[in-house]
């Protein structure tokens, strides 16, 4: 590898050389800060991923470099990447799975993906036998109970949080680091749930294709229920109905969301008090979410309430007929009908029929567990964020930092020395802060093989010519949430600014994560440039009952805002009118 661009950049793996922003780009949307990655990248993400793959039986520890060198993930040019070569080896070692199938689960139909290159070390009969045991278990087990045990343990951990005011700076840093043990455990569970979901959805898709019913695959996994990342959307919908029905609260929203809660708290109106009570409860449950949820410098609902308030403002304008509960109820019936239709076509093939029904049942459990384990990981990350934010705020109060986020500009190895003498790091922090801004203005490659391109090869965000999709143009992606919808396109690249999304418009985004869920309430459909059947946009769209197409390459730049488009969530096509 050439010269490192960012202080926490690593070396690419010579054994597993292909990396992608797919999937991991949902939780690390922006450049990662030095302390975030150095403290939690190797010790939580990398270690947790390895633990999950070891439990599956697909790998043994001797196949990887030391954990600090990160084979499963990596930071390059300041951006976090997922190693696709590792997942391809999993596909080789799982009987009946193909590298093409695993690629589709991460890339969709993204172009320019390096092909799988055969390596004799990938074939391993012993590992294939071990992973087959895990594979069979997917059709008979429910991962939600063990995931719920993780939630109980995390609840207890957060409840035991020490009083930060009584801790010294060093003790606060120790607490921040101590959370990594639980983080590693939670990441292991998330890996098992995610890959279990991928396998089951792949099985359903293959069987639907075999019986000539590919369009039913998305319906089979719609409205599975108990999906945590959709629950917050349902709760915010109920809040939006309160706002809509209250002239007093609506008038306050009409004045803008900045300072809104403070304005409402001086009101003695019962409707206002009822809204605030429910709003405070919402923040208490979901305040850990944010636009780059596993990056510690990311704002959250709790620290920046204008983010969910803007989405609530959009949702209140939607008609009552957009109720997600009503749409979900219809989808449940459609899901049962789709399962019955595919099952009917399998009459006479008992083996495949049994496999399909078991996969449909288990996929619902695994998808719910996948989103739950991701939410738990996000809560753990926010607990770490809360501790390090407190540390940063102390330093600001003492005049040793100008912004609390600057505490994240040192690495884990530097943190103790920094606390002992913050002034000695002032110049280094300033230099890294400048470079951070430069990296944020760049667009990292979505996928690469071998050495990552140097910074000079990174494109400026929004630069480069692109052909605007004219009338009659059809863009192709993957249909992940059934249905067909025509509406005006609203291009949204960040939750940090007001999107001005109008009810019924189509969200067109690069990627979405759990913090975007409430925005979906006002949308008629969703189009995302990245992702596949087990991405956030796919799962939440299916729960809320709106059509969605993912892996629509270049959608945010090719689709002009305000143009009328038709989204076919069955086929994945987006037609511009």
Legacy VTK file of the C-alpha trace (Angstrom):
# vtk DataFile Version 3.0
C-alpha trace
ASCII
DATASET POLYDATA
POINTS 577 float
0.000 0.000 0.000
1.167 3.546 -0.718
1.378 6.399 1.763
-1.502 6.511 4.231
-3.959 9.363 3.774
-5.592 9.375 7.220
-3.990 8.656 10.563
-6.074 5.524 11.129
-5.792 4.134 7.591
-4.688 0.504 7.544
-2.985 -1.920 5.184
-5.136 -3.866 2.759
-5.210 -7.634 3.095
-3.026 -9.515 0.580
-5.150 -12.641 1.118
-8.551 -10.918 0.858
-8.052 -7.992 -1.571
-11.548 -6.686 -2.522
-13.250 -4.002 -0.421
-16.595 -2.209 -0.646
-18.472 0.623 1.018
-21.627 -1.475 0.629
-23.478 -2.282 3.855
-20.928 -0.646 6.179
-21.664 2.685 4.495
-25.029 2.649 6.294
-23.396 3.089 9.704
-20.196 4.933 8.736
-21.580 7.412 6.238
-18.824 9.992 6.663
-15.097 10.028 7.359
-14.352 8.200 10.586
-12.532 10.082 13.338
-9.192 8.748 14.633
-10.464 7.837 18.108
-13.656 6.222 16.779
-11.829 3.857 14.472
-8.668 3.151 16.477
-10.588 2.462 19.692
-13.546 0.547 18.271
-12.635 -0.587 14.737
-10.209 -3.413 15.568
-11.491 -4.169 19.084
-15.233 -4.217 18.322
-16.037 -4.414 14.608
-13.134 -6.552 13.434
-13.090 -8.799 16.496
-16.873 -9.201 16.478
-16.934 -10.087 12.784
-14.258 -12.727 13.290
-16.103 -14.214 16.261
-19.266 -14.482 14.174
-17.541 -16.218 11.276
-15.760 -18.585 13.647
-19.111 -19.561 15.188
-20.537 -20.182 11.719
-17.611 -22.558 11.225
-16.542 -20.975 7.951
-13.079 -19.836 9.103
-10.433 -20.625 11.693
-8.264 -17.965 13.388
-5.076 -19.042 11.646
-6.465 -17.819 8.308
-6.190 -14.153 9.320
-3.634 -11.569 10.304
-3.565 -10.294 13.913
-6.865 -8.610 14.784
-5.258 -5.157 14.936
-4.500 -5.404 11.207
-8.188 -5.808 10.294
-8.965 -8.301 7.524
-12.778 -8.151 7.697
-12.951 -4.366 7.586
-10.589 -1.500 6.973
-10.172 2.256 6.990
-8.842 3.763 3.757
-8.763 7.456 2.917
-10.651 7.977 6.162
-13.641 5.866 5.070
-14.624 2.501 6.541
-14.803 -0.447 4.128
-16.099 -4.008 4.303
-14.000 -6.825 2.865
-16.014 -8.594 0.174
-13.348 -11.243 -0.461
-14.007 -12.743 2.975
-17.717 -13.030 2.161
-16.880 -14.616 -1.192
-14.876 -17.318 0.562
-17.922 -17.923 2.758
-19.939 -18.428 -0.437
-17.387 -20.921 -1.770
-17.466 -22.908 1.464
-21.241 -22.981 1.881
-22.684 -25.856 -0.173
-25.136 -24.568 -2.770
-24.155 -20.908 -2.488
-22.329 -18.956 -5.182
-20.031 -15.948 -5.116
-22.480 -14.246 -7.492
-25.232 -14.587 -4.882
-23.141 -13.088 -2.087
-22.034 -10.262 -4.379
-25.649 -9.440 -5.145
-26.472 -9.282 -1.436
-23.826 -6.587 -0.929
-23.456 -4.865 -4.304
-26.796 -5.434 -5.959
-26.156 -4.738 -9.637
-23.439 -2.161 -9.025
-21.096 -2.004 -12.051
-17.323 -2.427 -12.129
-17.175 -4.952 -9.297
-13.888 -6.919 -9.512
-14.596 -10.543 -10.429
-14.023 -13.391 -8.015
-10.548 -14.824 -8.541
-10.168 -18.481 -7.624
-7.719 -19.191 -4.826
-7.002 -22.840 -3.910
-7.121 -21.884 -0.236
-10.799 -20.947 -0.568
-11.914 -24.568 -0.887
-11.858 -26.269 2.510
-13.814 -29.478 3.050
-13.501 -29.314 6.828
-14.873 -25.765 6.953
-17.639 -26.649 4.502
-18.741 -29.474 6.765
-18.702 -27.167 9.797
-20.589 -24.345 8.109
-23.202 -26.812 6.849
-24.229 -27.405 10.456
-24.810 -23.657 10.894
-26.625 -23.487 7.573
-29.116 -26.194 8.566
-29.749 -24.478 11.874
-31.050 -21.356 10.100
-34.201 -23.195 9.024
-35.087 -24.432 12.497
-33.974 -21.761 14.972
-35.311 -18.368 15.990
-32.482 -15.888 16.722
-34.738 -13.376 18.453
-34.605 -14.922 21.968
-30.789 -14.810 22.152
-30.805 -11.321 20.632
-33.314 -10.289 23.291
-30.925 -11.609 25.926
-28.331 -9.232 24.485
-30.832 -6.408 24.905
-31.429 -7.292 28.559
-27.695 -7.342 29.203
-27.182 -4.003 27.413
-30.058 -2.424 29.332
-28.402 -3.503 32.576
-25.016 -2.197 31.464
-26.415 1.250 30.615
-28.417 1.310 33.859
-25.142 0.769 35.755
-23.514 3.767 34.075
-21.426 5.558 36.701
-22.096 9.178 37.541
-19.771 10.890 35.086
-19.428 13.883 37.398
-17.620 11.671 39.938
-15.118 10.296 37.416
-11.732 11.757 36.604
-10.785 12.286 32.962
-8.759 9.072 33.006
-11.629 7.114 34.559
-14.023 8.467 31.948
-11.665 7.287 29.216
-11.444 3.897 30.928
-15.244 3.628 30.920
-15.293 4.514 27.213
-12.835 1.695 26.537
-14.541 -0.796 28.850
-17.649 -0.835 26.621
-15.686 -2.592 23.875
-16.140 -5.989 25.496
-19.919 -5.770 25.171
-19.599 -4.147 21.744
-17.637 -7.126 20.442
-20.309 -9.506 21.743
-23.089 -7.502 20.096
-21.246 -7.306 16.770
-20.831 -11.057 16.754
-24.593 -11.460 17.118
-25.219 -8.905 14.369
-22.938 -10.782 11.970
-24.731 -14.058 12.654
-28.153 -12.439 12.180
-27.118 -10.563 9.033
-25.570 -13.510 7.222
-28.399 -15.760 8.349
-30.833 -13.271 6.776
-28.776 -13.167 3.580
-28.775 -16.943 3.220
-32.504 -17.289 3.875
-33.510 -14.469 1.529
-31.206 -15.926 -1.102
-32.916 -19.294 -0.694
-36.351 -17.713 -1.093
-35.246 -15.784 -4.184
-33.785 -18.902 -5.805
-36.923 -20.953 -5.187
-39.218 -18.176 -6.437
-37.112 -17.918 -9.578
-37.218 -21.694 -10.053
-41.040 -21.677 -10.099
-41.301 -18.601 -12.316
-42.363 -16.249 -9.510
-39.336 -13.998 -8.991
-41.619 -11.011 -8.482
-43.043 -12.643 -5.327
-39.714 -12.901 -3.477
-39.959 -9.402 -1.995
-43.567 -9.993 -0.893
-42.561 -13.130 1.011
-40.336 -10.993 3.255
-42.675 -7.978 3.606
-44.359 -6.925 6.851
-42.587 -9.552 8.947
-43.327 -7.479 12.048
-41.345 -6.763 15.212
-38.679 -4.833 13.266
-37.099 -2.351 15.672
-35.904 0.062 12.997
-39.504 0.382 11.794
-41.001 0.686 15.284
-39.616 4.198 15.693
-41.357 5.157 12.447
-44.678 3.843 13.750
-44.171 5.823 16.956
-43.342 8.999 15.092
-46.426 8.515 12.922
-48.598 8.566 16.050
-46.815 11.746 17.093
-47.524 13.257 13.688
-51.249 12.611 14.151
-51.114 14.476 17.475
-49.470 17.440 15.796
-51.953 17.410 12.929
-54.952 17.315 15.256
-53.732 20.114 17.525
-54.014 23.703 16.233
-51.664 24.900 18.982
-48.899 22.376 18.271
-49.357 22.744 14.506
-48.967 26.514 14.786
-45.719 26.000 16.694
-44.424 23.718 13.925
-45.391 26.340 11.356
-42.865 28.675 12.985
-40.014 26.217 12.361
-38.455 23.329 14.286
-35.448 25.221 15.694
-36.232 25.898 19.351
-39.626 24.204 18.972
-39.602 22.104 22.196
-38.552 25.146 24.240
-41.391 27.226 22.797
-43.899 24.504 23.544
-42.758 24.006 27.149
-44.011 27.449 28.151
-47.524 26.541 26.995
-50.138 25.406 29.499
-52.351 23.842 26.820
-53.209 20.173 27.617
-52.611 19.193 23.972
-49.121 20.671 24.144
-48.312 18.874 27.379
-49.548 15.579 25.927
-47.420 16.036 22.819
-44.309 16.927 24.824
-44.727 13.894 27.075
-44.875 11.605 24.069
-42.039 13.472 22.350
-39.797 13.144 25.415
-40.593 9.423 25.586
-39.700 9.098 21.885
-36.326 10.787 22.439
-35.690 8.637 25.497
-36.181 5.486 23.421
-34.611 6.591 20.122
-32.313 9.486 20.961
-29.228 7.385 20.161
-29.966 7.391 16.416
-28.176 9.711 14.009
-27.114 10.106 10.377
-23.812 8.200 10.774
-24.773 6.088 13.733
-21.507 4.285 14.570
-19.275 7.343 14.181
-18.848 9.100 17.529
-18.791 12.636 16.112
-22.159 12.074 14.449
-25.078 14.150 15.743
-27.965 12.187 17.220
-31.662 12.719 17.721
-30.905 13.557 21.356
-28.143 16.113 20.718
-29.754 17.550 17.576
-33.550 17.107 17.990
-34.171 19.231 14.900
-33.271 16.123 12.833
-36.290 14.027 13.943
-38.425 17.158 14.313
-37.924 17.942 10.611
-39.034 14.423 9.735
-41.993 14.784 12.075
-42.852 18.054 10.338
-42.942 16.194 7.003
-44.954 13.299 8.418
-47.648 15.587 9.892
-48.451 16.798 6.363
-49.185 13.272 5.150
-52.862 12.249 4.961
-54.277 9.759 7.454
-54.560 7.263 4.608
-50.742 6.966 4.691
-50.898 5.229 8.064
-48.102 2.637 8.167
-50.237 0.332 10.312
-52.931 0.233 7.653
-50.406 -0.399 4.914
-48.658 -3.065 6.983
-51.959 -4.864 7.555
-52.520 -5.036 3.811
-48.980 -6.275 3.280
-49.404 -9.074 5.800
-52.298 -10.406 3.728
-50.233 -10.038 0.546
-47.314 -11.826 2.194
-49.484 -14.781 3.168
-50.933 -14.863 -0.336
-47.448 -14.846 -1.880
-46.306 -17.706 0.359
-49.424 -19.665 -0.562
-48.862 -18.981 -4.276
-45.265 -20.189 -4.254
-46.147 -23.156 -2.050
-48.875 -24.115 -4.500
-46.382 -24.140 -7.361
-44.181 -26.505 -5.351
-46.844 -29.188 -5.059
-45.209 -32.473 -5.877
-41.748 -31.346 -4.785
-41.832 -32.093 -1.072
-38.172 -31.304 -0.439
-38.241 -27.863 -2.025
-41.660 -27.131 -0.531
-40.357 -27.871 2.958
-37.259 -25.773 2.362
-39.329 -22.837 1.123
-41.824 -22.803 3.985
-39.028 -23.126 6.544
-37.060 -20.318 4.859
-40.116 -18.023 4.749
-40.783 -18.586 8.446
-37.153 -18.239 9.510
-36.442 -15.248 7.267
-39.072 -13.255 9.141
-37.357 -14.077 12.432
-33.856 -13.380 11.146
-34.778 -10.065 9.516
-36.329 -8.862 12.772
-33.313 -10.103 14.725
-30.925 -8.486 12.232
-32.459 -5.058 12.736
-32.633 -5.589 16.493
-28.961 -6.506 16.774
-28.062 -3.493 14.647
-30.083 -1.232 16.948
-28.358 -2.762 19.973
-24.961 -2.121 18.416
-26.017 1.462 17.752
-27.116 1.915 21.368
-23.756 0.589 22.561
-21.936 2.979 20.245
-24.012 5.854 21.589
-23.129 4.912 25.156
-19.465 5.205 24.151
-20.267 8.482 22.359
-21.943 9.819 25.507
-18.820 9.131 27.568
-16.341 10.620 25.118
-18.626 13.614 24.505
-18.658 14.302 28.234
-14.849 14.159 28.162
-14.694 16.556 25.226
-17.136 19.001 26.844
-14.969 19.103 29.962
-11.960 20.053 27.868
-13.971 22.756 26.111
-15.121 24.161 29.459
-11.474 24.366 30.577
-10.489 26.123 27.379
-8.326 23.210 26.228
-10.447 22.455 23.136
-12.601 24.702 20.972
-15.094 21.940 20.116
-15.876 18.737 21.978
-15.502 16.693 18.771
-11.807 17.570 18.667
-11.188 15.008 21.405
-11.864 12.452 18.652
-8.908 13.753 16.617
-6.429 11.726 18.683
-5.998 7.972 18.359
-6.580 5.456 21.125
-2.803 5.083 21.525
-2.449 8.858 21.920
-5.435 9.422 24.209
-3.701 8.945 27.585
-0.842 11.272 26.694
-3.355 13.774 25.318
-5.285 13.881 28.600
-2.042 14.362 30.498
-1.079 17.346 28.326
-3.760 18.541 25.882
-1.740 21.573 24.817
0.958 19.329 23.370
-1.562 17.986 20.838
-3.090 21.316 19.799
-1.179 21.616 16.530
-1.744 17.959 15.615
-5.485 18.260 16.251
-5.667 21.420 14.146
-3.862 19.725 11.241
-6.111 16.676 11.389
-9.222 18.830 11.568
-8.202 20.577 8.347
-7.492 17.258 6.626
-10.832 15.891 7.839
-12.628 18.676 5.973
-10.674 17.830 2.839
-11.565 14.145 3.066
-15.234 14.969 3.644
-15.249 16.864 0.358
-14.102 13.731 -1.465
-16.092 10.792 -2.762
-14.462 7.472 -1.893
-14.545 4.635 -4.442
-17.449 2.306 -3.756
-15.337 -0.765 -4.447
-11.679 -1.470 -5.127
-9.247 -4.367 -5.343
-5.737 -4.399 -3.919
-4.273 -1.063 -2.892
-6.851 1.712 -2.524
-6.412 4.682 -4.855
-4.413 7.629 -3.483
-6.182 10.777 -2.384
-5.373 12.388 -5.737
-7.630 9.790 -7.368
-10.620 10.530 -5.096
-13.283 12.550 -6.880
-14.647 15.776 -5.481
-18.199 15.238 -4.298
-20.667 16.023 -7.042
-17.949 16.467 -9.658
-17.749 14.801 -13.035
-20.199 14.789 -15.861
-23.213 12.545 -15.664
-26.013 12.021 -18.124
-29.290 13.323 -16.715
-32.047 10.763 -17.193
-34.494 12.166 -19.739
-38.108 11.242 -20.401
-38.454 7.552 -21.172
-35.167 6.600 -19.493
-35.350 3.475 -17.370
-32.830 2.949 -14.585
-32.371 -0.557 -13.288
-31.779 -1.725 -9.730
-33.121 -4.416 -7.432
-36.751 -4.535 -6.366
-36.764 -5.013 -2.597
-40.201 -3.801 -1.503
-43.215 -4.699 -3.656
-45.586 -2.334 -5.349
-45.548 0.288 -8.072
-45.715 4.027 -7.484
-45.499 7.206 -9.563
-44.570 10.531 -7.980
-42.204 13.501 -7.939
-38.551 12.791 -7.137
-36.988 14.402 -4.084
-33.197 13.970 -3.993
-31.919 13.812 -0.396
-28.210 13.463 0.296
-28.194 14.153 4.039
-30.482 14.436 7.055
-28.344 17.316 8.298
-30.390 19.781 6.239
-34.129 20.141 5.737
-35.129 17.976 2.800
-38.423 19.772 2.103
-39.893 16.371 1.254
-43.582 16.713 0.409
-46.140 13.974 1.109
-46.169 11.382 -1.661
-42.797 12.313 -3.147
-40.199 9.671 -3.943
-37.053 9.718 -1.796
-33.924 9.371 -3.958
-30.820 8.826 -1.803
-27.313 7.421 -1.924
-27.835 5.294 1.175
-30.063 5.302 4.245
-29.666 4.075 7.797
-31.915 3.606 10.824
-32.172 7.353 11.456
-33.953 7.835 8.106
-36.901 5.586 8.958
-39.354 8.322 10.025
-38.729 10.237 6.794
-40.128 7.259 4.896
-43.527 7.948 6.458
-44.221 10.843 4.104
-42.750 9.166 1.029
-44.574 7.363 -1.738
-41.549 5.224 -2.626
-37.790 5.006 -2.081
-34.876 4.773 -4.538
-31.358 4.168 -3.191
-28.068 3.942 -5.065
-26.596 1.173 -2.909
-27.898 -1.781 -0.918
-29.699 -5.046 -1.500
-32.458 -7.147 0.049
-31.018 -6.951 3.578
-30.196 -3.239 3.609
-31.958 -0.727 5.830
-33.950 0.878 3.009
-35.217 -2.517 1.901
-36.267 -3.828 5.304
-37.959 -0.643 6.522
-39.722 -0.007 3.184
-41.185 -3.511 3.349
-42.404 -2.899 6.895
-43.950 0.478 6.052
-45.524 -0.784 2.852
-43.903 1.509 0.297
-42.239 0.351 -2.959
-38.452 0.493 -3.008
-35.656 -0.089 -5.483
-32.025 -0.246 -4.363
-28.699 -0.510 -6.169
-29.916 2.060 -8.716
-26.513 3.329 -9.817
-26.121 7.107 -10.005
-29.748 7.760 -9.071
-29.114 10.945 -7.073
-27.230 12.536 -9.957
-29.137 11.154 -12.914
-32.661 11.781 -11.613
-33.474 15.481 -11.638
-35.278 16.678 -8.530
-38.921 17.378 -9.271
-39.126 15.013 -12.218
-41.933 12.467 -12.247
-40.734 8.896 -11.874
-42.291 5.470 -11.510
-40.727 3.058 -9.043
-41.443 -0.630 -9.527
-40.519 -2.346 -6.283
-41.140 -5.764 -7.811
-38.643 -5.478 -10.672
-36.348 -2.729 -9.381
-36.871 -0.452 -12.382
-37.182 3.334 -12.116
-38.773 5.026 -15.131
-38.388 8.746 -15.728
-41.391 10.514 -17.319
LINES 1 578
577 0 1 2 3 4 5 6 7 8 9 10 11 12 13 14 15 16 17 18 19 20 21 22 23 24 25 26 27 28 29 30 31 32 33 34 35 36 37 38 39 40 41 42 43 44 45 46 47 48 49 50 51 52 53 54 55 56 57 58 59 60 61 62 63 64 65 66 67 68 69 70 71 72 73 74 75 76 77 78 79 80 81 82 83 84 85 86 87 88 89 90 91 92 93 94 95 96 97 98 99 100 101 102 103 104 105 106 107 108 109 110 111 112 113 114 115 116 117 118 119 120 121 122 123 124 125 126 127 128 129 130 131 132 133 134 135 136 137 138 139 140 141 142 143 144 145 146 147 148 149 150 151 152 153 154 155 156 157 158 159 160 161 162 163 164 165 166 167 168 169 170 171 172 173 174 175 176 177 178 179 180 181 182 183 184 185 186 187 188 189 190 191 192 193 194 195 196 197 198 199 200 201 202 203 204 205 206 207 208 209 210 211 212 213 214 215 216 217 218 219 220 221 222 223 224 225 226 227 228 229 230 231 232 233 234 235 236 237 238 239 240 241 242 243 244 245 246 247 248 249 250 251 252 253 254 255 256 257 258 259 260 261 262 263 264 265 266 267 268 269 270 271 272 273 274 275 276 277 278 279 280 281 282 283 284 285 286 287 288 289 290 291 292 293 294 295 296 297 298 299 300 301 302 303 304 305 306 307 308 309 310 311 312 313 314 315 316 317 318 319 320 321 322 323 324 325 326 327 328 329 330 331 332 333 334 335 336 337 338 339 340 341 342 343 344 345 346 347 348 349 350 351 352 353 354 355 356 357 358 359 360 361 362 363 364 365 366 367 368 369 370 371 372 373 374 375 376 377 378 379 380 381 382 383 384 385 386 387 388 389 390 391 392 393 394 395 396 397 398 399 400 401 402 403 404 405 406 407 408 409 410 411 412 413 414 415 416 417 418 419 420 421 422 423 424 425 426 427 428 429 430 431 432 433 434 435 436 437 438 439 440 441 442 443 444 445 446 447 448 449 450 451 452 453 454 455 456 457 458 459 460 461 462 463 464 465 466 467 468 469 470 471 472 473 474 475 476 477 478 479 480 481 482 483 484 485 486 487 488 489 490 491 492 493 494 495 496 497 498 499 500 501 502 503 504 505 506 507 508 509 510 511 512 513 514 515 516 517 518 519 520 521 522 523 524 525 526 527 528 529 530 531 532 533 534 535 536 537 538 539 540 541 542 543 544 545 546 547 548 549 550 551 552 553 554 555 556 557 558 559 560 561 562 563 564 565 566 567 568 569 570 571 572 573 574 575 576
